[in-house]
């Protein structure tokens, strides 16, 4: 009986070792199959300069025409700028701030999608959260501009108030658009890194100027 038990105990490690090797072989085969299923069409290391140009250039050309709309908007409010030249001082700030805050949102959403921290079911909640954060950030910057206008008589309180009100609205709009476009690009299997930022910038630049100039007409009592 003792010898029998000893033989059984001695045979168990051999069986366990064989099972372990079998499990490792199965895992290796599964990993090989998974690697074979990976789509390498989007592999940056395999892309040449022509592939990169083809993937990006079409979008950029399309958005370039959209940017021409900004020039037409400025022309539409030419009379307003002639009477209040100080408004032109803040056009780069209005356009740059909208693009910058929107780009930050796009980068944040792309990272969160990659880490699976958010998904399509979080679309409305994510867009709302980013919009409120944008309004807060724009409000802080707008308050600084308003204070500056009080300390700088040549600037004028009306212009400072215009910028102070426009910035949070534009920032809120830019964040909402950036979050929405990124999530939609992910839903329709487009590359958000290529499409979202140029499209967001195009939309925000044009609409941001419209918001800015219409607010100026209200506060500066332009007829």
C-alpha positions, 0 to 999 in steps of 0.5 A, spaced: 500 500 500 505 504 501 509 503 495 502 504 491 501 510 494 508 512 493 507 511 485 501 515 485 504 521 488 510 520 484 506 520 477 502 526 479 507 531 478 509 528 471 501 529 469 501 536 472 507 538 468 504 535 461 498 539 463 502 545 464 505 544 457 499 543 454 496 549 456 502 553 454 501 550 447 494 552 447 495 559 449 501 560 444 496 557 438 491 562 441 495 568 441 498 566 434 491 566 431 489 573 434 496 576 431 493 573 424 487 576 425 490 583 427 488 588 421 495 592 419 492 597 414 492 602 420 499 600 422 503 607 422 510 603 422 508 600 415 505 606 412 509 610 407 509 618 406 504 617 400 499 613 404 500 618 410 499 624 405 493 620 401 489 619 408 490 626 410 490 631 404 483 630 402 481 632 409 485 638 409 483 640 402 476 640 404 477 644 410 481 649 407 475 651 403 471 651 410 476 656 412 475 661 407 468 662 410 472 666 416 474 671 411 467 672 408 465 673 415 470 678 417 468 682 410 461 681 412 462 685 419 467 690 416 463 696 418 463 694 425 470 693 425 471 700 422 467 703 427 470 699 433 478 698 431 479 695 438 475 689 436 480 686 431 485 686 437 481 680 439 480 676 433 486 672 433 484 670 441 477 668 439 479 664 433 485 661 437 482 660 444 476 656 440 481 652 436 486 650 442 480 648 447 477 644 442 483 641 441 484 639 448 478 636 448 479 632 442 486 629 445 482 628 452 476 624 448 481 620 444 485 618 450 479 616 454 476 612 448 483 608 447 483 606 454 476 604 454 474 609 460 468 612 455 464 609 450 458 611 445 453 610 451 457 616 454 456 621 448 451 626 451 454 626 458 461 627 455 459 632 451 455 636 456 461 635 461 466 638 456 461 644 454 460 646 462 468 645 463 469 650 456 464 655 459 468 655 466 475 656 462 472 661 457 469 665 463 475 665 467 479 668 461 473 673 459 473 676 466 481 677 465 479 681 459 474 685 462 478 687 468 484 689 463 479 693 459 477 697 465 484 698 466 486 700 459 481 706 457 483 706 450 480 699 449 473 701 452 469 697 457 464 695 451 469 691 447 472 688 454 465 686 455 464 683 448 470 679 449 468 677 456 461 674 454 464 671 447 469 667 450 465 662 455 460 661 449 465 660 444 469 655 449 463 652 451 461 651 443 468 648 441 468 643 447 462 640 445 463 640 438 470 637 439 467 632 444 461 630 439 466 630 433 471 625 436 465 620 438 462 620 432 468 619 428 469 613 433 462 610 432 463 611 424 470 607 424 474 614 422 480 616 425 478 621 430 486 624 430 485 625 423 478 628 422 476 631 428 481 637 429 481 640 422 473 639 422 472 642 429 477 648 428 474 649 421 467 649 424 469 653 431 473 658 427 467 660 423 462 660 428 466 663 433 467 669 429 459 670 428 458 669 435 463 675 437 461 680 432 453 679 433 455 680 441 459 686 439 453 689 435 449 688 442 454 691 447 456 696 442 449 698 440 451 698 432 445 699 428 
